[in-house]
Amino acid sequence: MSNKLLVFLAGLLLLSALGSYVYYRRAVASVPVDAWALVPDDAVLVLASRDHPTLVRHLRETQLWDNLAALPYFQQVQENGRLLDSLTNSRNNLLRFLGRKTVLASVHITGPGSFDVLYQVPLNTVREFRQVRAAAEALGRHPRFQVNSRTYHGHVLTDVRERGTGNGVTYFNYRNHLILSSGAGLVEKVIARLEHTGQPSVAADFRNTDFLQLRDVDATLLINYRQLPPFLDLFFRPELRPSAQVLTGLGRNGLLELQLAGNKVLLNGFTNPETSRDALHQRLLREPAQRLGMAEVLSLRTAILLHLGVARPTALHTTRTLPAPDSATATALDSIARQLTDEAALCYLAAPSARQAPARLVLVRCADPARVALALGQLRRARGASPAFERVGSYEIHSLGLPEVPARLLGPLFAGFTGAGAVAQAGNYVAFADDASALRGWLQDVAAGHVWARSPTQVAFLEETQPLARFSIFLDTQNSWNVLLRSLREERRAGLLRNETLFKRFPQLAFQLVPAAPEEGAAGQYFTQLLLRLAGGGYRHPNRLAHPGARRPALSAPPDQSAHAGERGQRPYAGRAGAGQCPGAALPHPGKCGGLVGYAERAAGGADTPAGSGRHTGVCAGHPRQALLLRCPRQAGLALPPQPARFGAGHFPGCGAGGGHSAGPAAGRWGRGQLLFV
């Protein structure tokens, strides 16, 4: 072969290589990797974070960093980080490596009783790629670890495992995108998605939403509600599965922004409704959301409260799940069902120990308590129940002689009351339980005034929640500790005990879904809020007196007498007509505002504030003696702020008791039930 031919072939080879490189850089590498598209579709939760130095700073400011650092998982991460620092002769290498990259961490169920986390970290420079390779080589030389490489469907996977235990990670690099997990199966699932392009992303419904672009957002959380029941099965006993399936039938997925500020962790966002035919959302479609008005009968020993604010509680099921044993019983049940209105709740009371089952009862509001009492009497006579009753204060406990009465009235969500059944009435509410012992303790608290409406701490927390929610979960960690220990699987109890400090760092939690108006169409999403109040800063548990023999403040106590440290000037809760947030700087009066507003149910003249009037008389929490006039900004003719829409197409339902004004795509910063000071 002549030298000219060799030179020609060599030049052709170099030209082909150069062309392939240019094509890769211009056609392939120039297209950014969609990290969300790489997440397997069975993800339960996906956490996205960007500004990691600021996130760590906020965790330290809220004193959560010390609690997280005490967890075994984070201790292992810190230990591995220190090991990498020693091998690479640097400090804080992991935090500097993450920097301000968009990192995804997704949680997946990997088998019976197990789950794992998949991480995605972009590699922005050649130097970062070399850092990863140098770290793997350094670990391979360390006698404690073993590093192996293998090929899976054309991709090189690297396994870094600890000798003896087998613990470690598996990772591979896809277009300068590092994908790693402690379970090799998750990494292989990502490769399987790469082979089947065009699959919808887990965040396809939120492709036009990026909360990380906002300044105050520390992270975003994607929730796959359809995967929540099997995920909860990993931790809780199987008997809780039906309730979880019914409750998760309100939404299919949701995206929330996470903010760490002050004495709370706040997650706001939206949830897409569930579209399956038999889902709970379809049963409650176009049912107006109602306020939580049962604070006057909720005991301070309430551990967990599942509240449904619907105009017709009987809409929770389409047909009666359990047939009545006879026509007289059916007639009495129908008479009771016709009087149920506005709200229904499943309430768990605190248990003295994990060995004892918690008291469980169902609370429902009645339109006419007298008619409900007559119908309950008809039901007792139809079932042949004893006419004897037990008196607690001014209240009476009667036996029903019929199991599963709540499920017969309200559907499968309230099933599990297999006893003979007991019932009591308190004001406008009727309570059902398995036996009289569950109602006895609850009625003693109500008679003594140990209820939410008389607790300044609980009032302050309720003022921060959304007033018009279709579904709410309220959890008191101190009261619910033994309840959760009992409901957990045996092998998971040790994990909860190890994380007790972090768990009790959040004494109160509220998760709420607020329906849109209207609910039809693409804009018919649930506004979603998850609020976690942090302990400290003067927090006092609502079920704890200041000293032995101290009296809890009365419902009508003035703000300066009933307020506790850290919650300045909170007014006692009396079924408020609205709730909102005070922007502080927009106040027309000097001084520091407490940030929360409690609206009076009646205006200054004593008449109810007209629905849709756009005007509300309220009292600023930080300035309890100065009345303010609140007006819907749309009705007042004010332009909403020209900032990017915080929640997309919005709605302003805070104006009036039953109506709202469309705020368009600029509704922005204000969530549902919030008003602006003008």
C-alpha positions in Angstrom: 0.0 0.0 0.0 1.4 3.4 -1.0 2.2 6.1 1.5 -0.3 8.4 -0.3 -3.1 5.9 0.3 -2.2 5.6 4.0 -2.1 9.4 4.4 -5.5 9.6 2.7 -7.0 6.9 4.9 -5.6 8.5 8.1 -6.9 11.9 7.0 -10.3 10.4 6.3 -10.4 8.7 9.7 -9.5 12.0 11.5 -12.1 13.8 9.5 -14.7 11.3 10.4 -13.8 11.5 14.0 -13.9 15.3 13.9 -17.3 15.2 12.2 -18.7 12.8 14.8 -17.4 15.0 17.6 -18.9 18.1 16.0 -22.2 16.3 15.4 -22.3 15.1 19.0 -21.6 18.5 20.4 -24.1 20.3 18.2 -26.9 17.8 17.8 -26.7 15.6 21.0 -24.7 17.3 23.7 -26.3 20.7 23.0 -29.8 19.3 24.0 -30.0 19.5 27.8 -30.8 16.4 29.7 -34.3 16.4 31.2 -33.6 15.0 34.7 -37.3 14.5 35.4 -37.6 12.3 32.3 -35.0 9.9 33.8 -37.0 9.3 37.0 -38.7 5.9 36.9 -42.5 6.3 36.8 -43.0 4.3 40.1 -41.4 7.2 42.1 -43.4 8.0 45.3 -41.6 11.3 46.2 -39.2 13.4 44.2 -37.3 16.1 46.0 -35.5 18.8 43.8 -33.0 21.2 45.3 -30.8 23.8 43.7 -29.1 26.3 46.0 -27.5 23.9 48.5 -25.4 26.4 50.5 -28.5 28.4 51.2 -30.5 25.3 52.0 -27.9 24.3 54.6 -27.9 27.8 56.0 -31.7 27.8 56.4 -31.6 24.4 58.0 -29.1 25.7 60.5 -31.1 28.9 61.2 -34.2 26.8 61.9 -32.1 24.5 64.1 -33.2 21.5 62.0 -29.6 20.7 60.9 -28.7 19.3 64.4 -31.7 17.1 64.3 -31.0 15.8 60.8 -27.3 15.3 61.7 -28.4 12.9 64.5 -30.1 10.6 62.1 -28.2 7.4 61.2 -28.7 8.0 57.5 -27.2 11.5 57.6 -24.4 10.3 59.9 -23.4 7.7 57.3 -23.5 10.4 54.6 -21.3 12.7 56.7 -18.9 9.8 57.4 -18.6 9.1 53.7 -18.1 12.8 53.0 -15.3 13.0 55.5 -13.7 9.9 54.0 -13.8 11.5 50.5 -12.3 14.7 51.9 -9.4 12.7 53.4 -8.8 10.8 50.1 -9.0 14.0 48.0 -7.1 16.2 50.4 -9.9 18.8 50.6 -12.6 20.1 52.9 -16.4 20.2 52.4 -15.9 18.6 49.0 -19.4 17.3 48.8 -21.2 20.6 49.5 -18.9 22.5 47.1 -19.5 19.8 44.5 -23.3 20.1 44.8 -23.1 23.9 44.8 -26.1 25.4 43.0 -26.9 22.4 40.8 -30.4 21.1 40.4 -30.2 17.7 42.2 -33.1 15.2 42.2 -33.7 12.6 44.9 -36.5 10.2 44.2 -37.9 7.5 46.6 -38.9 4.2 45.1 -40.4 0.9 46.4 -37.7 -1.7 45.6 -39.3 -4.8 47.1 -41.5 -6.3 49.8 -40.7 -4.1 52.9 -38.0 -2.1 51.3 -37.5 1.2 49.5 -34.5 3.1 48.1 -33.4 6.6 46.9 -32.2 7.5 43.4 -30.0 10.6 43.0 -29.2 12.6 39.9 -26.4 15.2 39.9 -25.3 17.1 36.8 -21.6 17.4 35.9 -21.1 20.8 34.5 -17.3 20.8 33.8 -14.5 18.4 32.9 -13.0 19.1 36.3 -16.1 17.7 38.0 -16.0 14.6 35.8 -12.4 14.1 36.8 -13.2 14.6 40.5 -15.7 11.7 40.3 -13.2 9.5 38.5 -10.5 10.4 41.0 -12.8 9.6 43.9 -13.7 6.2 42.5 -10.0 5.4 41.9 -9.1 6.5 45.5 -11.8 4.3 47.0 -10.6 1.4 44.9 -7.2 1.7 46.5 -8.7 1.9 50.0 -8.7 -1.6 51.7 -12.2 -1.0 53.1 -13.9 -0.7 49.6 -14.1 -2.7 46.4 -14.8 -1.0 43.1 -16.0 -3.0 40.1 -17.3 -2.0 36.6 -19.7 -3.8 34.4 -21.6 -3.2 31.2 -25.4 -3.1 31.2 -27.2 -2.5 27.9 -24.3 -0.5 26.5 -23.7 1.6 29.6 -20.8 1.2 32.0 -22.0 0.8 35.6 -19.5 1.3 38.5 -20.2 -0.5 41.8 -18.5 0.9 44.9 -19.1 -1.5 47.8 -17.8 -1.8 51.3 -16.1 -5.1 51.9 -18.0 -7.4 54.3 -21.3 -5.5 54.5 -21.9 -4.9 50.8 -23.2 -1.4 51.4 -22.3 1.1 48.8 -23.6 2.8 45.6 -23.9 2.0 41.9 -23.5 4.9 39.4 -23.1 5.7 35.8 -22.6 8.8 33.7 -25.2 9.7 31.1 -24.3 12.8 29.1 -22.5 14.4 32.0 -25.3 13.5 34.3 -24.3 11.4 37.3 -27.0 8.9 38.3 -26.4 6.9 41.4 -28.2 4.8 44.0 -27.4 2.2 46.7 -29.6 -0.2 44.8 -28.4 -1.3 41.4 -32.0 -2.1 40.3 -33.0 1.6 40.3 -30.0 2.5 38.1 -31.0 -0.3 35.7 -34.5 1.1 35.6 -33.1 4.5 34.4 -31.2 2.7 31.6 -34.5 0.9 30.6 -36.2 4.3 30.3 -33.3 5.5 28.1 -34.0 2.7 25.7 -37.7 3.6 25.4 -37.7 7.3 24.6 -41.0 9.2 24.5 -42.3 8.0 27.8 -44.1 10.7 29.8 -42.2 12.2 32.6 -43.3 11.9 36.2 -43.6 15.7 36.2 -45.3 16.0 32.8 -48.4 17.6 34.4 -46.1 20.3 35.8 -43.8 20.9 32.9 -44.5 24.6 32.8 -44.0 25.1 36.6 -40.6 25.7 38.2 -40.8 26.8 41.8 -37.0 26.8 42.1 -37.0 30.0 40.1 -38.5 31.8 43.0 -36.2 33.4 45.6 -37.7 32.2 48.8 -38.0 28.5 47.7 -35.5 26.1 49.2 -36.7 22.9 47.3 -39.7 21.4 45.5 -41.5 18.1 46.3 -43.4 16.0 43.8 -45.9 13.6 45.3 -47.3 10.6 43.4 -50.5 9.9 45.4 -51.2 6.7 43.4 -48.0 5.2 44.9 -48.6 6.4 48.4 -50.8 3.4 49.6 -48.1 0.7 48.8 -45.4 3.0 50.2 -47.4 3.5 53.5 -47.8 -0.3 53.6 -44.0 -0.5 54.2 -44.5 1.2 57.6 -48.1 0.7 58.8 -50.3 -2.3 59.4 -52.4 -3.7 56.6 -55.7 -2.7 58.2 -55.0 1.0 57.4 -54.6 0.3 53.6 -58.4 0.8 52.7 -58.5 4.2 54.4 -55.2 5.3 52.6 -56.6 4.2 49.2 -59.8 6.2 49.7 -58.0 9.3 50.9 -55.4 9.3 48.1 -58.4 9.1 45.7 -58.6 12.9 45.8 -55.5 13.5 43.8 -53.1 11.7 41.4 -50.0 13.8 41.8 -48.9 17.2 43.2 -46.0 19.6 43.2 -45.2 21.7 46.2 -42.6 24.4 47.0 -40.7 24.1 50.3 -39.8 27.1 52.4 -37.9 27.1 55.7 -38.7 30.3 57.6 -39.1 31.2 61.2 -40.8 28.7 63.4 -42.4 26.6 60.6 -41.7 24.5 57.5 -44.3 25.4 54.8 -45.0 23.6 51.6 -47.4 25.2 49.1 -48.4 24.0 45.6 -51.0 22.2 43.6 -52.5 18.8 43.2 -54.1 17.4 40.1 -57.4 15.6 40.8 -57.8 11.9 40.5 -59.6 11.0 37.2 -60.7 7.4 37.9 -64.4 6.9 38.0 -64.8 5.6 41.6 -62.3 8.0 43.1 -63.2 10.1 46.1 -62.7 13.3 44.0 -65.5 12.2 41.6 -67.9 11.7 44.5 -67.2 15.1 45.9 -67.0 17.0 42.6 -68.8 20.4 42.8 -69.4 19.9 46.5 -68.6 23.3 48.2 -65.8 23.2 50.7 -66.7 24.0 54.2 -64.9 25.5 57.2 -63.7 23.7 60.2 -66.3 24.6 62.7 -65.9 21.8 65.2 -63.0 23.4 67.1 -65.4 23.9 70.0 -65.9 20.1 70.4 -62.4 18.9 69.6 -60.5 17.7 72.6 -57.0 18.9 73.4 -56.1 15.2 73.6 -56.8 14.8 69.8 -53.9 13.0 68.2 -55.0 12.7 64.6 -57.9 14.4 62.9 -59.1 13.6 59.4 -61.5 16.3 58.5 -63.7 16.5 55.4 -65.4 19.8 54.7 -68.3 19.0 52.3 -71.8 20.4 52.2 -73.3 16.9 52.0 -71.3 14.4 54.0 -73.4 11.6 52.6 -71.8 12.3 49.2 -68.8 10.4 50.4 -70.3 7.2 49.1 -72.7 6.6 46.2 -74.6 3.7 47.7 -74.9 2.4 51.3 -72.0 0.1 51.7 -73.8 -2.1 54.2 -77.5 -3.0 53.9 -79.7 -2.3 56.8 -81.0 -5.4 58.6 -84.6 -4.3 58.4 -86.9 -1.6 57.1 -87.3 0.2 60.5 -83.5 0.5 60.8 -83.1 1.7 57.2 -85.8 4.4 57.8 -84.0 5.6 61.0 -80.6 5.7 59.2 -82.1 7.7 56.3 -83.6 10.2 58.8 -80.1 10.7 60.4 -78.3 10.9 57.1 -80.6 13.7 55.9 -79.6 15.9 58.8 -75.8 15.5 58.4 -74.2 18.6 56.9 -71.1 20.7 56.3 -68.3 18.5 57.9 -67.4 15.1 59.0 -64.2 14.0 60.8 -62.5 10.8 62.0 -60.8 11.6 65.3 -58.1 9.6 67.2 -57.5 10.5 70.8 -54.2 10.1 72.6 -53.5 6.7 74.1 -51.6 6.3 77.4 -49.4 3.6 76.0 -48.6 1.9 72.7 -50.2 -1.3 74.0 -53.6 0.3 74.4 -55.8 1.0 71.4 -56.6 4.7 71.0 -60.1 5.9 71.3 -61.6 6.5 67.9 -64.7 8.4 67.1 -66.6 10.0 64.2 -67.8 13.6 64.5 -70.5 15.0 62.1 -72.3 18.3 62.1 -76.1 18.2 62.3 -78.5 20.7 60.6 -81.1 20.1 63.3 -79.8 18.3 66.5 -83.3 17.8 67.8 -84.4 15.8 64.8 -81.2 13.8 65.0 -82.0 13.0 68.6 -85.4 11.7 67.6 -84.0 9.6 64.7 -81.4 8.1 67.0 -84.2 7.1 69.4 -86.0 5.5 66.5 -82.8 3.6 65.6 -82.3 2.3 69.2 -85.9 1.1 69.4 -85.6 -0.6 66.0 -82.5 -2.4 67.2 -83.9 -3.2 70.6 -81.0 -1.3 72.4 -81.3 -0.7 76.1 -83.0 2.7 77.0 -80.4 3.2 79.7 -77.8 5.9 79.2 -74.7 7.3 80.8 -74.5 11.0 81.8 -71.3 13.0 81.5 -71.9 16.5 82.7 -74.8 17.7 80.6 -74.3 15.1 77.9 -75.7 11.7 77.4 -74.2 8.5 76.0 -76.6 6.0 74.4 -76.0 2.5 73.0 -77.0 1.9 69.4 -77.0 -1.9 69.1 -75.9 -1.7 65.5 -72.2 -2.0 64.3 -70.7 0.1 61.5 -73.2 2.9 61.8 -70.6 5.6 60.5 -69.9 3.4 57.5 -73.6 3.0 56.8 -74.0 6.8 56.9 -70.8 8.1 55.4 -69.1 5.3 53.4 -66.0 3.1 53.7 -63.7 5.8 55.0 -65.4 5.6 58.3 -65.5 1.8 58.5 -64.0 -0.3 61.3 -66.5 0.4 64.1 -67.4 -3.3 64.6 -68.7 -2.9 68.2 -72.3 -2.5 69.2 -71.9 1.2 68.8 -72.4 4.2 71.1 -73.5 7.8 70.3 -73.5 11.1 72.0 -74.5 14.7 71.0 -72.6 17.8 71.9 -74.1 21.1 70.6 -74.6 20.8 66.8 -72.4 17.7 66.5 -73.1 14.0 66.9 -70.3 11.5 67.7 -70.2 7.8 67.0 -67.8 5.3 68.6 -67.4 1.6 69.2 -68.3 1.8 72.9 -69.1 4.3 75.7 -65.5 4.4 77.0 -64.3 6.3 73.9 -67.0 8.9 74.2 -66.7 9.3 77.9 -63.2 10.7 77.9 -64.0 13.0 74.9 -67.2 14.4 76.6 -65.2 15.0 79.9 -62.8 17.2 77.9 -65.6 19.0 76.2 -67.5 19.6 79.4 -64.3 20.9 81.1 -63.6 23.3 78.2 -60.4 21.5 77.2 -61.0 22.0 73.5 -59.2 23.6 70.6 -61.3 26.7 70.6 -60.0 27.6 74.1 -56.3 26.9 73.5 -54.2 29.9 72.3 -51.6 27.6 70.9 -54.1 25.7 68.8 -55.9 28.9 67.8 -52.6 30.3 66.5 -52.0 27.2 64.5 -55.5 27.1 63.0 -55.1 30.7 62.0 -52.1 29.7 59.8 -54.1 27.0 58.0 -56.5 27.4 55.0 -60.1 28.1 56.0 -61.9 26.5 53.1 -60.4 23.0 52.7 -62.2 20.0 51.3 -59.8 17.6 53.1 -57.5 18.3 56.1 -55.2 16.2 58.3 -54.2 17.6 61.6 -51.6 15.8 63.6 -50.3 16.5 67.1 -47.0 14.7 67.5 -47.0 14.5 71.3 -50.6 13.1 71.5 -50.1 10.8 68.5 -46.8 9.2 69.6 -48.3 6.1 71.1 -50.9 6.0 68.4 -48.3 5.8 65.7 -46.1 3.3 67.6 -49.1 1.0 67.8 -50.1 1.4 64.1 -46.5 0.8 62.8 -45.2 -2.6 61.7 -43.2 -4.3 64.4 -39.9 -4.0 62.4 -40.5 -0.2 61.8 -41.0 0.8 65.5 -37.3 0.9 66.3 -36.7 3.3 63.4 -39.4 5.7 64.8 -37.9 5.5 68.3 -34.4 6.3 66.9 -35.9 9.4 65.1 -38.0 10.5 68.1 -36.1 13.8 68.5 -36.7 14.8 64.9 -40.3 13.7 64.9 -41.2 15.7 68.0 -39.3 18.7 66.6 -42.6 19.3 64.7 -45.3 19.4 67.4 -48.1 20.2 65.0 -48.7 19.3 61.4 -51.5 20.2 58.9 -52.0 18.9 55.4 -54.9 20.4 53.4 -56.5 20.3 49.9 -58.5 23.3 48.8 -60.7 22.8 45.7 -60.6 25.3 42.8 -63.6 27.3 41.6 -64.7 26.1 39.2 -63.3 22.5 39.4 -63.7 21.6 35.7 -60.9 22.1 33.2 -57.2 22.2 33.4 -57.3 24.9 36.1 -59.4 22.7 38.4 -56.5 21.8 40.7 -56.4 21.5 44.5 -54.4 24.2 46.2 -52.2 22.1 48.6 -50.6 23.2 51.8 -48.4 21.2 54.2 -47.6 23.1 57.4 -45.2 21.9 60.0 -44.8 24.1 63.1 -41.4 23.8 64.7 -41.0 23.5 68.5 -39.2 26.3 70.3 -39.6 30.0 70.3 -42.1 30.0 73.2 -44.1 27.1 71.9 -46.2 25.4 74.5 -48.2 22.2 73.9 -52.0 23.0 73.9 -52.6 20.2 76.3 -50.1 21.4 78.9 -50.9 23.9 81.6 -48.4 26.5 82.6 -48.2 25.2 86.2 -50.2 22.7 88.3 -53.7 24.1 89.0 -53.5 26.8 86.3 -56.7 27.5 84.4 -56.9 27.6 80.6 -58.0 30.9 79.2 -61.7 31.3 78.5 -63.0 31.7 75.0 -63.7 35.4 75.5 -60.4 36.2 77.1 -58.7 39.4 75.7 -55.7 38.7 73.4 -53.1 40.1 75.7 -54.3 37.7 78.4 -54.7 34.6 76.3 -51.6 35.0 74.1 -48.6 32.8 74.9 -44.9 33.6 74.3 -44.0 33.5 70.6 -47.6 33.8 69.4 -48.3 37.5 70.2 -51.9 38.7 70.3 -53.7 35.6 68.8 -57.4 35.9 69.3 -59.4 32.8 70.4 -60.8 30.8 67.6 -64.6 31.0 67.2 -65.2 29.5 63.8 -63.7 32.4 61.9 -65.3 33.7 58.6 -61.9 33.8 56.9 -58.1 33.7 57.5 -55.2 35.4 55.8 -51.7 36.6 56.0 -50.5 40.1 56.7 -47.6 41.2 54.4 -46.3 43.4 57.2 -44.7 46.1 55.0 -48.1 46.9 53.4 -49.7 47.8 56.8 -51.0 51.3 57.0 -49.8 51.6 60.6 -46.3 51.5 62.2 -44.8 48.6 64.2 -44.0 45.0 63.6 -47.0 42.9 62.6 -47.5 39.4 64.1 -48.2 38.1 60.5 -51.5 36.5 61.1 -55.0 37.9 60.9 -58.2 36.7 62.6 -61.4 38.0 61.0 -64.4 38.6 63.1 -67.5 36.6 62.2 -69.6 39.8 62.4 -68.9 43.3 61.2 -68.8 46.3 63.5 -72.5 46.8 63.2 -73.3 43.3 64.4 -74.5 41.9 61.1 -72.9 39.2 59.1 -70.5 40.5 56.5 -72.2 40.0 53.1 -70.8 37.3 50.9 -69.0 38.7 47.9 -68.9 42.2 49.3 -65.1 42.2 49.2 -65.0 44.0 52.6 -64.1 42.3 55.9 -63.6 43.8 59.4 -60.6 42.2 61.0 -58.0 42.7 63.7 -54.3 42.5 63.1 -52.7 39.8 65.2 -49.7 42.1 66.0 -52.0 45.1 66.8 -55.1 43.5 68.4 -56.7 46.9 69.2 -56.6 48.4 65.7 -59.4 47.4 63.3 -58.5 47.2 59.7 -60.6 47.2 56.6 -59.8 44.4 54.3 -60.7 44.3 50.7 -60.2 41.9 47.8 -57.6 43.7 45.6 -59.5 42.8 42.4 -62.7 44.3 43.7 -60.9 47.3 45.1 -59.6 48.0 41.6 -56.0 47.3 42.5 -53.5 45.6 40.2 -51.9 42.5 41.6 -48.1 42.5 41.9 -46.3 42.2 38.5 -44.2 39.3 39.7 -44.3 35.8 38.2 -47.3 33.8 39.2 -46.5 31.8 42.2 -49.2 29.2 41.7 -50.1 29.7 38.0 -53.8 30.5 37.3 -55.2 31.6 40.5 -58.4 32.3 42.4 -59.2 34.7 45.2 -61.8 33.0 47.4 -61.0 35.0 50.5 -63.6 37.6 49.6 -66.9 36.7 51.4 -68.1 33.5 52.9 -69.2 31.8 49.7 -67.8 33.5 46.6 -64.5 34.5 45.0 -63.2 36.7 42.2 -61.0 35.3 39.4 -57.6 36.8 39.7 -56.2 35.5 36.5 -52.7 34.2 36.0 -51.3 37.1 38.1 -52.9 35.8 41.3 -49.3 35.1 42.2 -48.3 35.1 45.8 -51.6 34.8 47.5 -52.9 31.3 48.2 -56.5 30.5 48.7 -58.1 32.1 51.7 -55.6 34.9 51.9 -56.3 38.7 51.7 -54.2 41.8 51.0 -54.3 44.8 53.2 -55.2 48.0 51.4 
